[in-house]
Amino acid sequence: MAATRRATGMWQRLRTRLADGDDSGFTLAEMVIAMTILSFVTLITVTAVTEIYSGTKRIDNTAQVRDQLDNSFRRLDREIRYASWISDPDIPVSGSGAYYIEFATQAGCRQLKLSTAGDLSLKTWTPGSTARDAPMALASNIKVITGTKPFTRNIANAVPSAGTGMGAGYQPVFQQFRMYFNVQAGTVTLPFDATFTAQNTDAETHKRTNDCGGEPRP
């Protein structure tokens, strides 16, 4: 308030000088006060604009992450819901650093891959065929959570191992596939933890061989 009164007084003295024909200008003290006030106003304005921009950016990043998670969940839910076989995930494949899991559907074979760069992709092929479709990108900027497995298979009628997100004594009727990791965009990081149930499996599925197993893994 005191600075505001000084500034008001300075402008009043200026108007008085101009009205009296006095063009002697401002004193050094008046210039310092004016510059101080201007700096203070500029700081407040810049801070407010920065906060607004940061908030908007966070909202955009959050929306981007949620879109990736929603799209990945919907696609994999359609694929795995009617799977008749799920492989034991390699975590990670020796020498590659990538994570893989394969499963069989009515439409053919599928391979889900999480690369070392954090890209999640889905590869398809027909059992017995040498032709391989190009991988379909599902999500990016995925971060493996330290000390956890991004891919986990739960065998039907077996108690899942610790850390799979299931309660003590829980036994699935069908094979299940769990994905657990973080997805990041800018400064926003959100967890993805989803368990998919393969309804065309049973307690003996994991003991059977399948034409979709053994797909070459570059």
C-alpha positions in Angstrom: 0.0 0.0 0.0 2.8 2.4 0.8 4.4 1.8 -2.6 1.1 2.4 -4.3 0.7 5.7 -2.4 4.2 6.7 -3.4 3.5 5.9 -7.1 0.2 7.9 -7.0 1.9 10.8 -5.4 4.6 10.7 -8.1 2.1 10.9 -10.9 0.2 13.7 -9.2 3.5 15.7 -8.9 4.2 15.0 -12.5 0.8 16.4 -13.6 1.3 19.4 -11.4 4.7 20.1 -13.0 3.4 19.8 -16.5 0.5 22.1 -15.6 2.9 24.7 -14.3 5.2 24.3 -17.3 7.9 22.6 -15.2 9.7 19.9 -17.4 12.5 19.1 -15.0 11.5 15.4 -15.0 11.7 12.7 -12.3 14.0 12.5 -9.4 16.3 9.4 -9.0 14.2 8.3 -6.0 11.0 8.4 -8.1 12.6 6.5 -10.9 13.8 3.7 -8.5 10.3 3.5 -7.0 8.7 3.3 -10.5 11.1 0.6 -11.7 10.5 -1.4 -8.5 6.8 -1.3 -8.9 7.1 -2.3 -12.6 9.4 -5.2 -11.7 7.0 -6.4 -9.1 4.0 -6.3 -11.5 6.0 -8.0 -14.2 7.0 -10.8 -11.8 3.4 -11.4 -10.7 2.3 -11.5 -14.4 5.0 -13.8 -15.5 4.4 -16.2 -12.6 0.7 -16.3 -13.3 1.2 -17.0 -17.0 3.7 -19.7 -16.2 1.4 -21.4 -13.7 -1.5 -21.3 -16.2 0.7 -22.9 -18.9 2.1 -25.5 -16.6 -1.4 -26.5 -15.4 -2.6 -26.7 -19.0 0.4 -28.9 -19.9 -0.3 -31.2 -17.0 -3.9 -31.6 -18.1 -2.8 -32.4 -21.7 -0.2 -34.9 -20.5 -2.7 -36.6 -18.2 -5.3 -36.9 -21.0 -2.6 -38.3 -23.3 -1.6 -41.0 -20.8 -5.3 -41.9 -20.1 -6.0 -42.2 -23.8 -3.1 -44.6 -24.2 -4.2 -46.7 -21.2 -7.8 -46.8 -22.4 -6.9 -47.8 -26.0 -4.5 -50.5 -24.8 -7.0 -51.9 -22.3 -9.9 -52.1 -24.9 -7.7 -53.7 -27.6 -6.2 -56.3 -25.2 -9.5 -57.1 -23.6 -11.0 -58.0 -27.0 -7.9 -60.1 -27.9 -7.3 -62.0 -24.6 -11.0 -62.4 -23.5 -11.4 -65.4 -26.0 -7.8 -66.6 -25.9 -7.4 -70.4 -25.8 -3.8 -70.4 -24.6 -1.3 -68.0 -22.9 2.4 -68.6 -22.8 4.6 -68.4 -19.8 6.0 -64.8 -20.1 9.7 -64.4 -20.6 10.8 -61.7 -18.2 12.9 -60.5 -19.9 14.1 -62.6 -22.9 17.7 -63.4 -22.3 20.0 -61.0 -24.0 17.3 -58.7 -25.4 16.0 -56.8 -22.4 12.5 -56.9 -23.9 9.5 -58.5 -22.3 7.2 -60.9 -24.3 4.1 -63.0 -23.9 2.3 -64.9 -26.6 -1.3 -66.1 -26.8 -3.7 -67.9 -29.2 -7.0 -66.5 -30.3 -9.7 -67.6 -32.7 -8.2 -65.2 -35.2 -4.7 -66.5 -34.9 -1.5 -66.0 -32.9 -0.5 -62.9 -31.0 2.7 -61.7 -29.4 2.7 -58.8 -27.0 6.1 -57.1 -26.6 7.4 -54.4 -24.3 10.6 -53.1 -25.7 13.5 -51.6 -23.8 12.5 -48.2 -25.1 9.1 -48.5 -23.4 7.0 -49.2 -26.5 4.2 -51.7 -26.2 3.2 -53.4 -29.5 1.1 -56.4 -30.7 2.3 -58.7 -33.4 -0.1 -61.2 -35.2 0.4 -64.2 -37.4 -1.4 -67.3 -38.6 -0.4 -70.6 -37.1 1.9 -72.5 -39.4 2.4 -69.5 -41.7 5.8 -67.8 -42.3 4.2 -64.5 -43.0 4.4 -62.1 -40.1 2.3 -58.9 -39.8 4.0 -55.7 -38.9 3.7 -54.9 -35.1 0.9 -52.7 -34.1 1.8 -49.9 -31.6 -0.4 -49.9 -28.5 1.4 -47.5 -26.1 4.7 -45.7 -25.6 6.7 -44.1 -22.7 6.1 -47.2 -20.5 8.3 -47.5 -17.4 8.8 -50.9 -15.7 8.3 -50.6 -12.0 11.4 -51.5 -10.1 11.1 -54.9 -8.5 7.9 -55.9 -10.3 7.1 -57.9 -13.5 5.2 -56.1 -16.2 3.7 -59.4 -17.6 2.4 -62.1 -15.3 0.4 -65.3 -16.1 -2.0 -66.8 -13.5 -2.7 -70.5 -14.2 -6.2 -71.8 -13.6 -6.9 -73.5 -10.3 -3.5 -72.4 -8.9 -2.8 -69.8 -6.3 -1.0 -66.8 -7.9 2.4 -66.0 -6.7 3.0 -63.1 -4.3 2.9 -59.6 -5.9 0.4 -60.4 -8.6 -2.3 -58.2 -7.1 -4.5 -61.1 -5.9 -5.6 -61.8 -2.4 -4.5 -64.8 -0.4 -6.1 -68.1 -1.4 -7.5 -66.7 -4.7 -7.6 -69.3 -7.4 -8.7 -68.3 -11.0 -11.0 -70.6 -12.9 -9.4 -69.6 -16.2 -5.9 -68.5 -17.2 -5.3 -64.9 -16.5 -2.8 -62.3 -17.8 -1.8 -59.3 -15.8 -0.1 -56.2 -17.0 1.5 -53.9 -14.4 3.7 -50.9 -15.2 3.7 -47.0 -15.3 2.9 -44.8 -18.3 4.6 -41.4 -18.5 4.0 -38.3 -20.5 6.0 -35.2 -19.6 5.8 -34.8 -15.8 2.7 -37.0 -15.4 3.1 -40.7 -14.5 0.1 -43.0 -14.1 0.0 -46.7 -13.2 -1.5 -49.3 -15.4 -2.6 -52.5 -13.6 -5.1 -54.7 -15.4 -5.8 -58.4 -15.3 -7.4 -60.1 -18.4 -9.2 -63.4 -18.2 -8.9 -65.9 -21.1 -12.4 -67.5 -21.0 -11.5 -70.4 -23.4 -8.8 -71.8 -21.1 -8.9 -74.3 -18.2 -6.6 -75.9 -15.6 -4.9 -78.1 -18.2 -4.3 -75.4 -20.8 -0.8 -74.6 -19.7 0.2 -78.3 -20.1 -0.7 -78.5 -23.7 1.4 -77.5 -26.7 0.2 -74.8 -29.0 1.0 -73.9 -32.6 1.4 -70.3 -31.5 4.4 -71.0 -29.2 7.9 -70.6 -30.3 7.5 -67.6 -32.5 10.9 -66.1 -33.5 11.8 -63.2 -31.3 14.3 -60.7 -32.9 
